């Protein structure tokens, strides 16, 4: 799976990384639901840091299509709320890590 963080680059993620990313994603959802913009930014920073830590960065000179796109941390609460509402195939921004997760 290729995850793009807007303005930062792309990372290749292995399926086993989704378990940890799902926990970070749930924290982000909780902050958005609570209307906590500062907490949302912290949770998004943790999620994007998790992607960078767990994934392998795609070199800038390699062009690949992203399977998921995460916003940069300068996004507003309203924008993240809208993004979460538009993710019908997943819970949150990251697909659930289970046996039924489709190969992206």
C-alpha positions as CSV (number, residue, x, y, z in Angstrom):
1,X,0.0,0.0,0.0
2,X,1.3,3.5,-0.9
3,X,0.4,6.3,1.5
4,X,0.9,9.9,0.6
5,X,1.1,12.6,3.2
6,X,0.3,15.8,1.5
7,X,3.3,18.0,1.1
8,X,5.7,15.4,2.6
9,X,5.9,12.5,0.2
10,X,4.9,8.8,-0.1
11,X,5.6,5.7,1.9
12,X,5.2,2.0,1.2
13,X,3.3,0.4,4.0
14,X,3.1,-3.4,4.8
15,X,-0.3,-4.8,5.8
16,X,0.9,-5.5,9.4
17,X,1.5,-1.8,9.9
18,X,-2.2,-1.1,9.6
19,X,-2.8,-2.4,13.1
20,X,-0.7,0.3,14.7
21,X,-1.9,2.9,12.3
22,X,-5.6,2.0,13.0
23,X,-5.0,2.9,16.7
24,X,-3.6,6.2,15.7
25,X,-6.4,6.8,13.3
26,X,-9.0,6.0,16.0
27,X,-7.4,8.6,18.3
28,X,-7.7,11.1,15.4
29,X,-11.4,10.3,14.9
30,X,-12.1,10.7,18.6
31,X,-10.5,14.2,18.6
32,X,-12.5,15.2,15.6
33,X,-15.7,13.9,17.1
34,X,-15.0,15.8,20.3
35,X,-14.4,19.0,18.3
36,X,-10.9,19.2,19.7
37,X,-8.8,21.0,17.0
38,X,-5.6,21.0,19.0
39,X,-6.0,17.3,19.9
40,X,-6.9,16.6,16.3
41,X,-3.6,18.2,15.1
42,X,-1.6,16.2,17.7
43,X,-3.4,13.0,16.6
44,X,-2.7,13.7,12.9
45,X,0.9,14.4,13.7
46,X,1.1,11.1,15.5
47,X,-0.5,9.3,12.5
48,X,1.8,10.9,9.9
49,X,4.8,10.2,12.2
50,X,3.7,6.6,12.3
51,X,3.5,6.3,8.6
52,X,7.0,7.8,8.3
53,X,8.4,5.6,11.0
54,X,6.8,2.3,9.8
55,X,6.9,2.8,6.1
56,X,9.7,2.9,3.5
57,X,9.8,6.3,1.7
58,X,9.3,6.3,-2.0
59,X,12.2,8.1,-3.7
60,X,11.2,11.5,-5.2
61,X,12.2,10.3,-8.7
62,X,9.8,7.3,-8.6
63,X,6.3,8.0,-9.7
64,X,3.6,5.7,-8.2
65,X,-0.1,6.1,-7.5
66,X,-1.1,6.6,-3.9
67,X,-3.6,4.2,-2.4
68,X,-4.3,6.6,0.5
69,X,-3.8,10.3,1.0
70,X,-3.4,11.8,4.4
71,X,-3.7,15.6,4.9
72,X,-0.8,17.6,6.2
73,X,-1.0,18.8,9.8
74,X,-2.0,22.3,8.8
75,X,-5.5,21.1,7.9
76,X,-8.6,22.4,9.7
77,X,-10.9,20.4,11.9
78,X,-13.7,21.1,9.4
79,X,-11.6,19.7,6.6
80,X,-10.7,16.5,8.5
81,X,-14.4,16.1,9.5
82,X,-15.4,16.3,5.8
83,X,-12.6,13.9,4.8
84,X,-13.7,11.4,7.4
85,X,-17.3,11.7,6.2
86,X,-16.2,10.9,2.7
87,X,-14.3,7.7,3.5
88,X,-17.1,5.2,3.0
89,X,-14.9,2.1,2.4
90,X,-12.9,2.5,5.6
91,X,-13.4,3.5,9.2
92,X,-11.4,6.6,9.6
93,X,-8.6,7.5,7.2
94,X,-6.8,4.2,7.4
95,X,-8.4,0.9,6.2
96,X,-9.2,-1.5,9.0
97,X,-6.5,-4.2,9.5
98,X,-8.3,-7.5,9.3
99,X,-8.4,-10.5,7.0
100,X,-11.0,-8.9,4.8
101,X,-8.9,-5.8,4.0
102,X,-8.6,-5.7,0.2
103,X,-5.2,-5.4,-1.3
104,X,-4.7,-1.8,-2.2
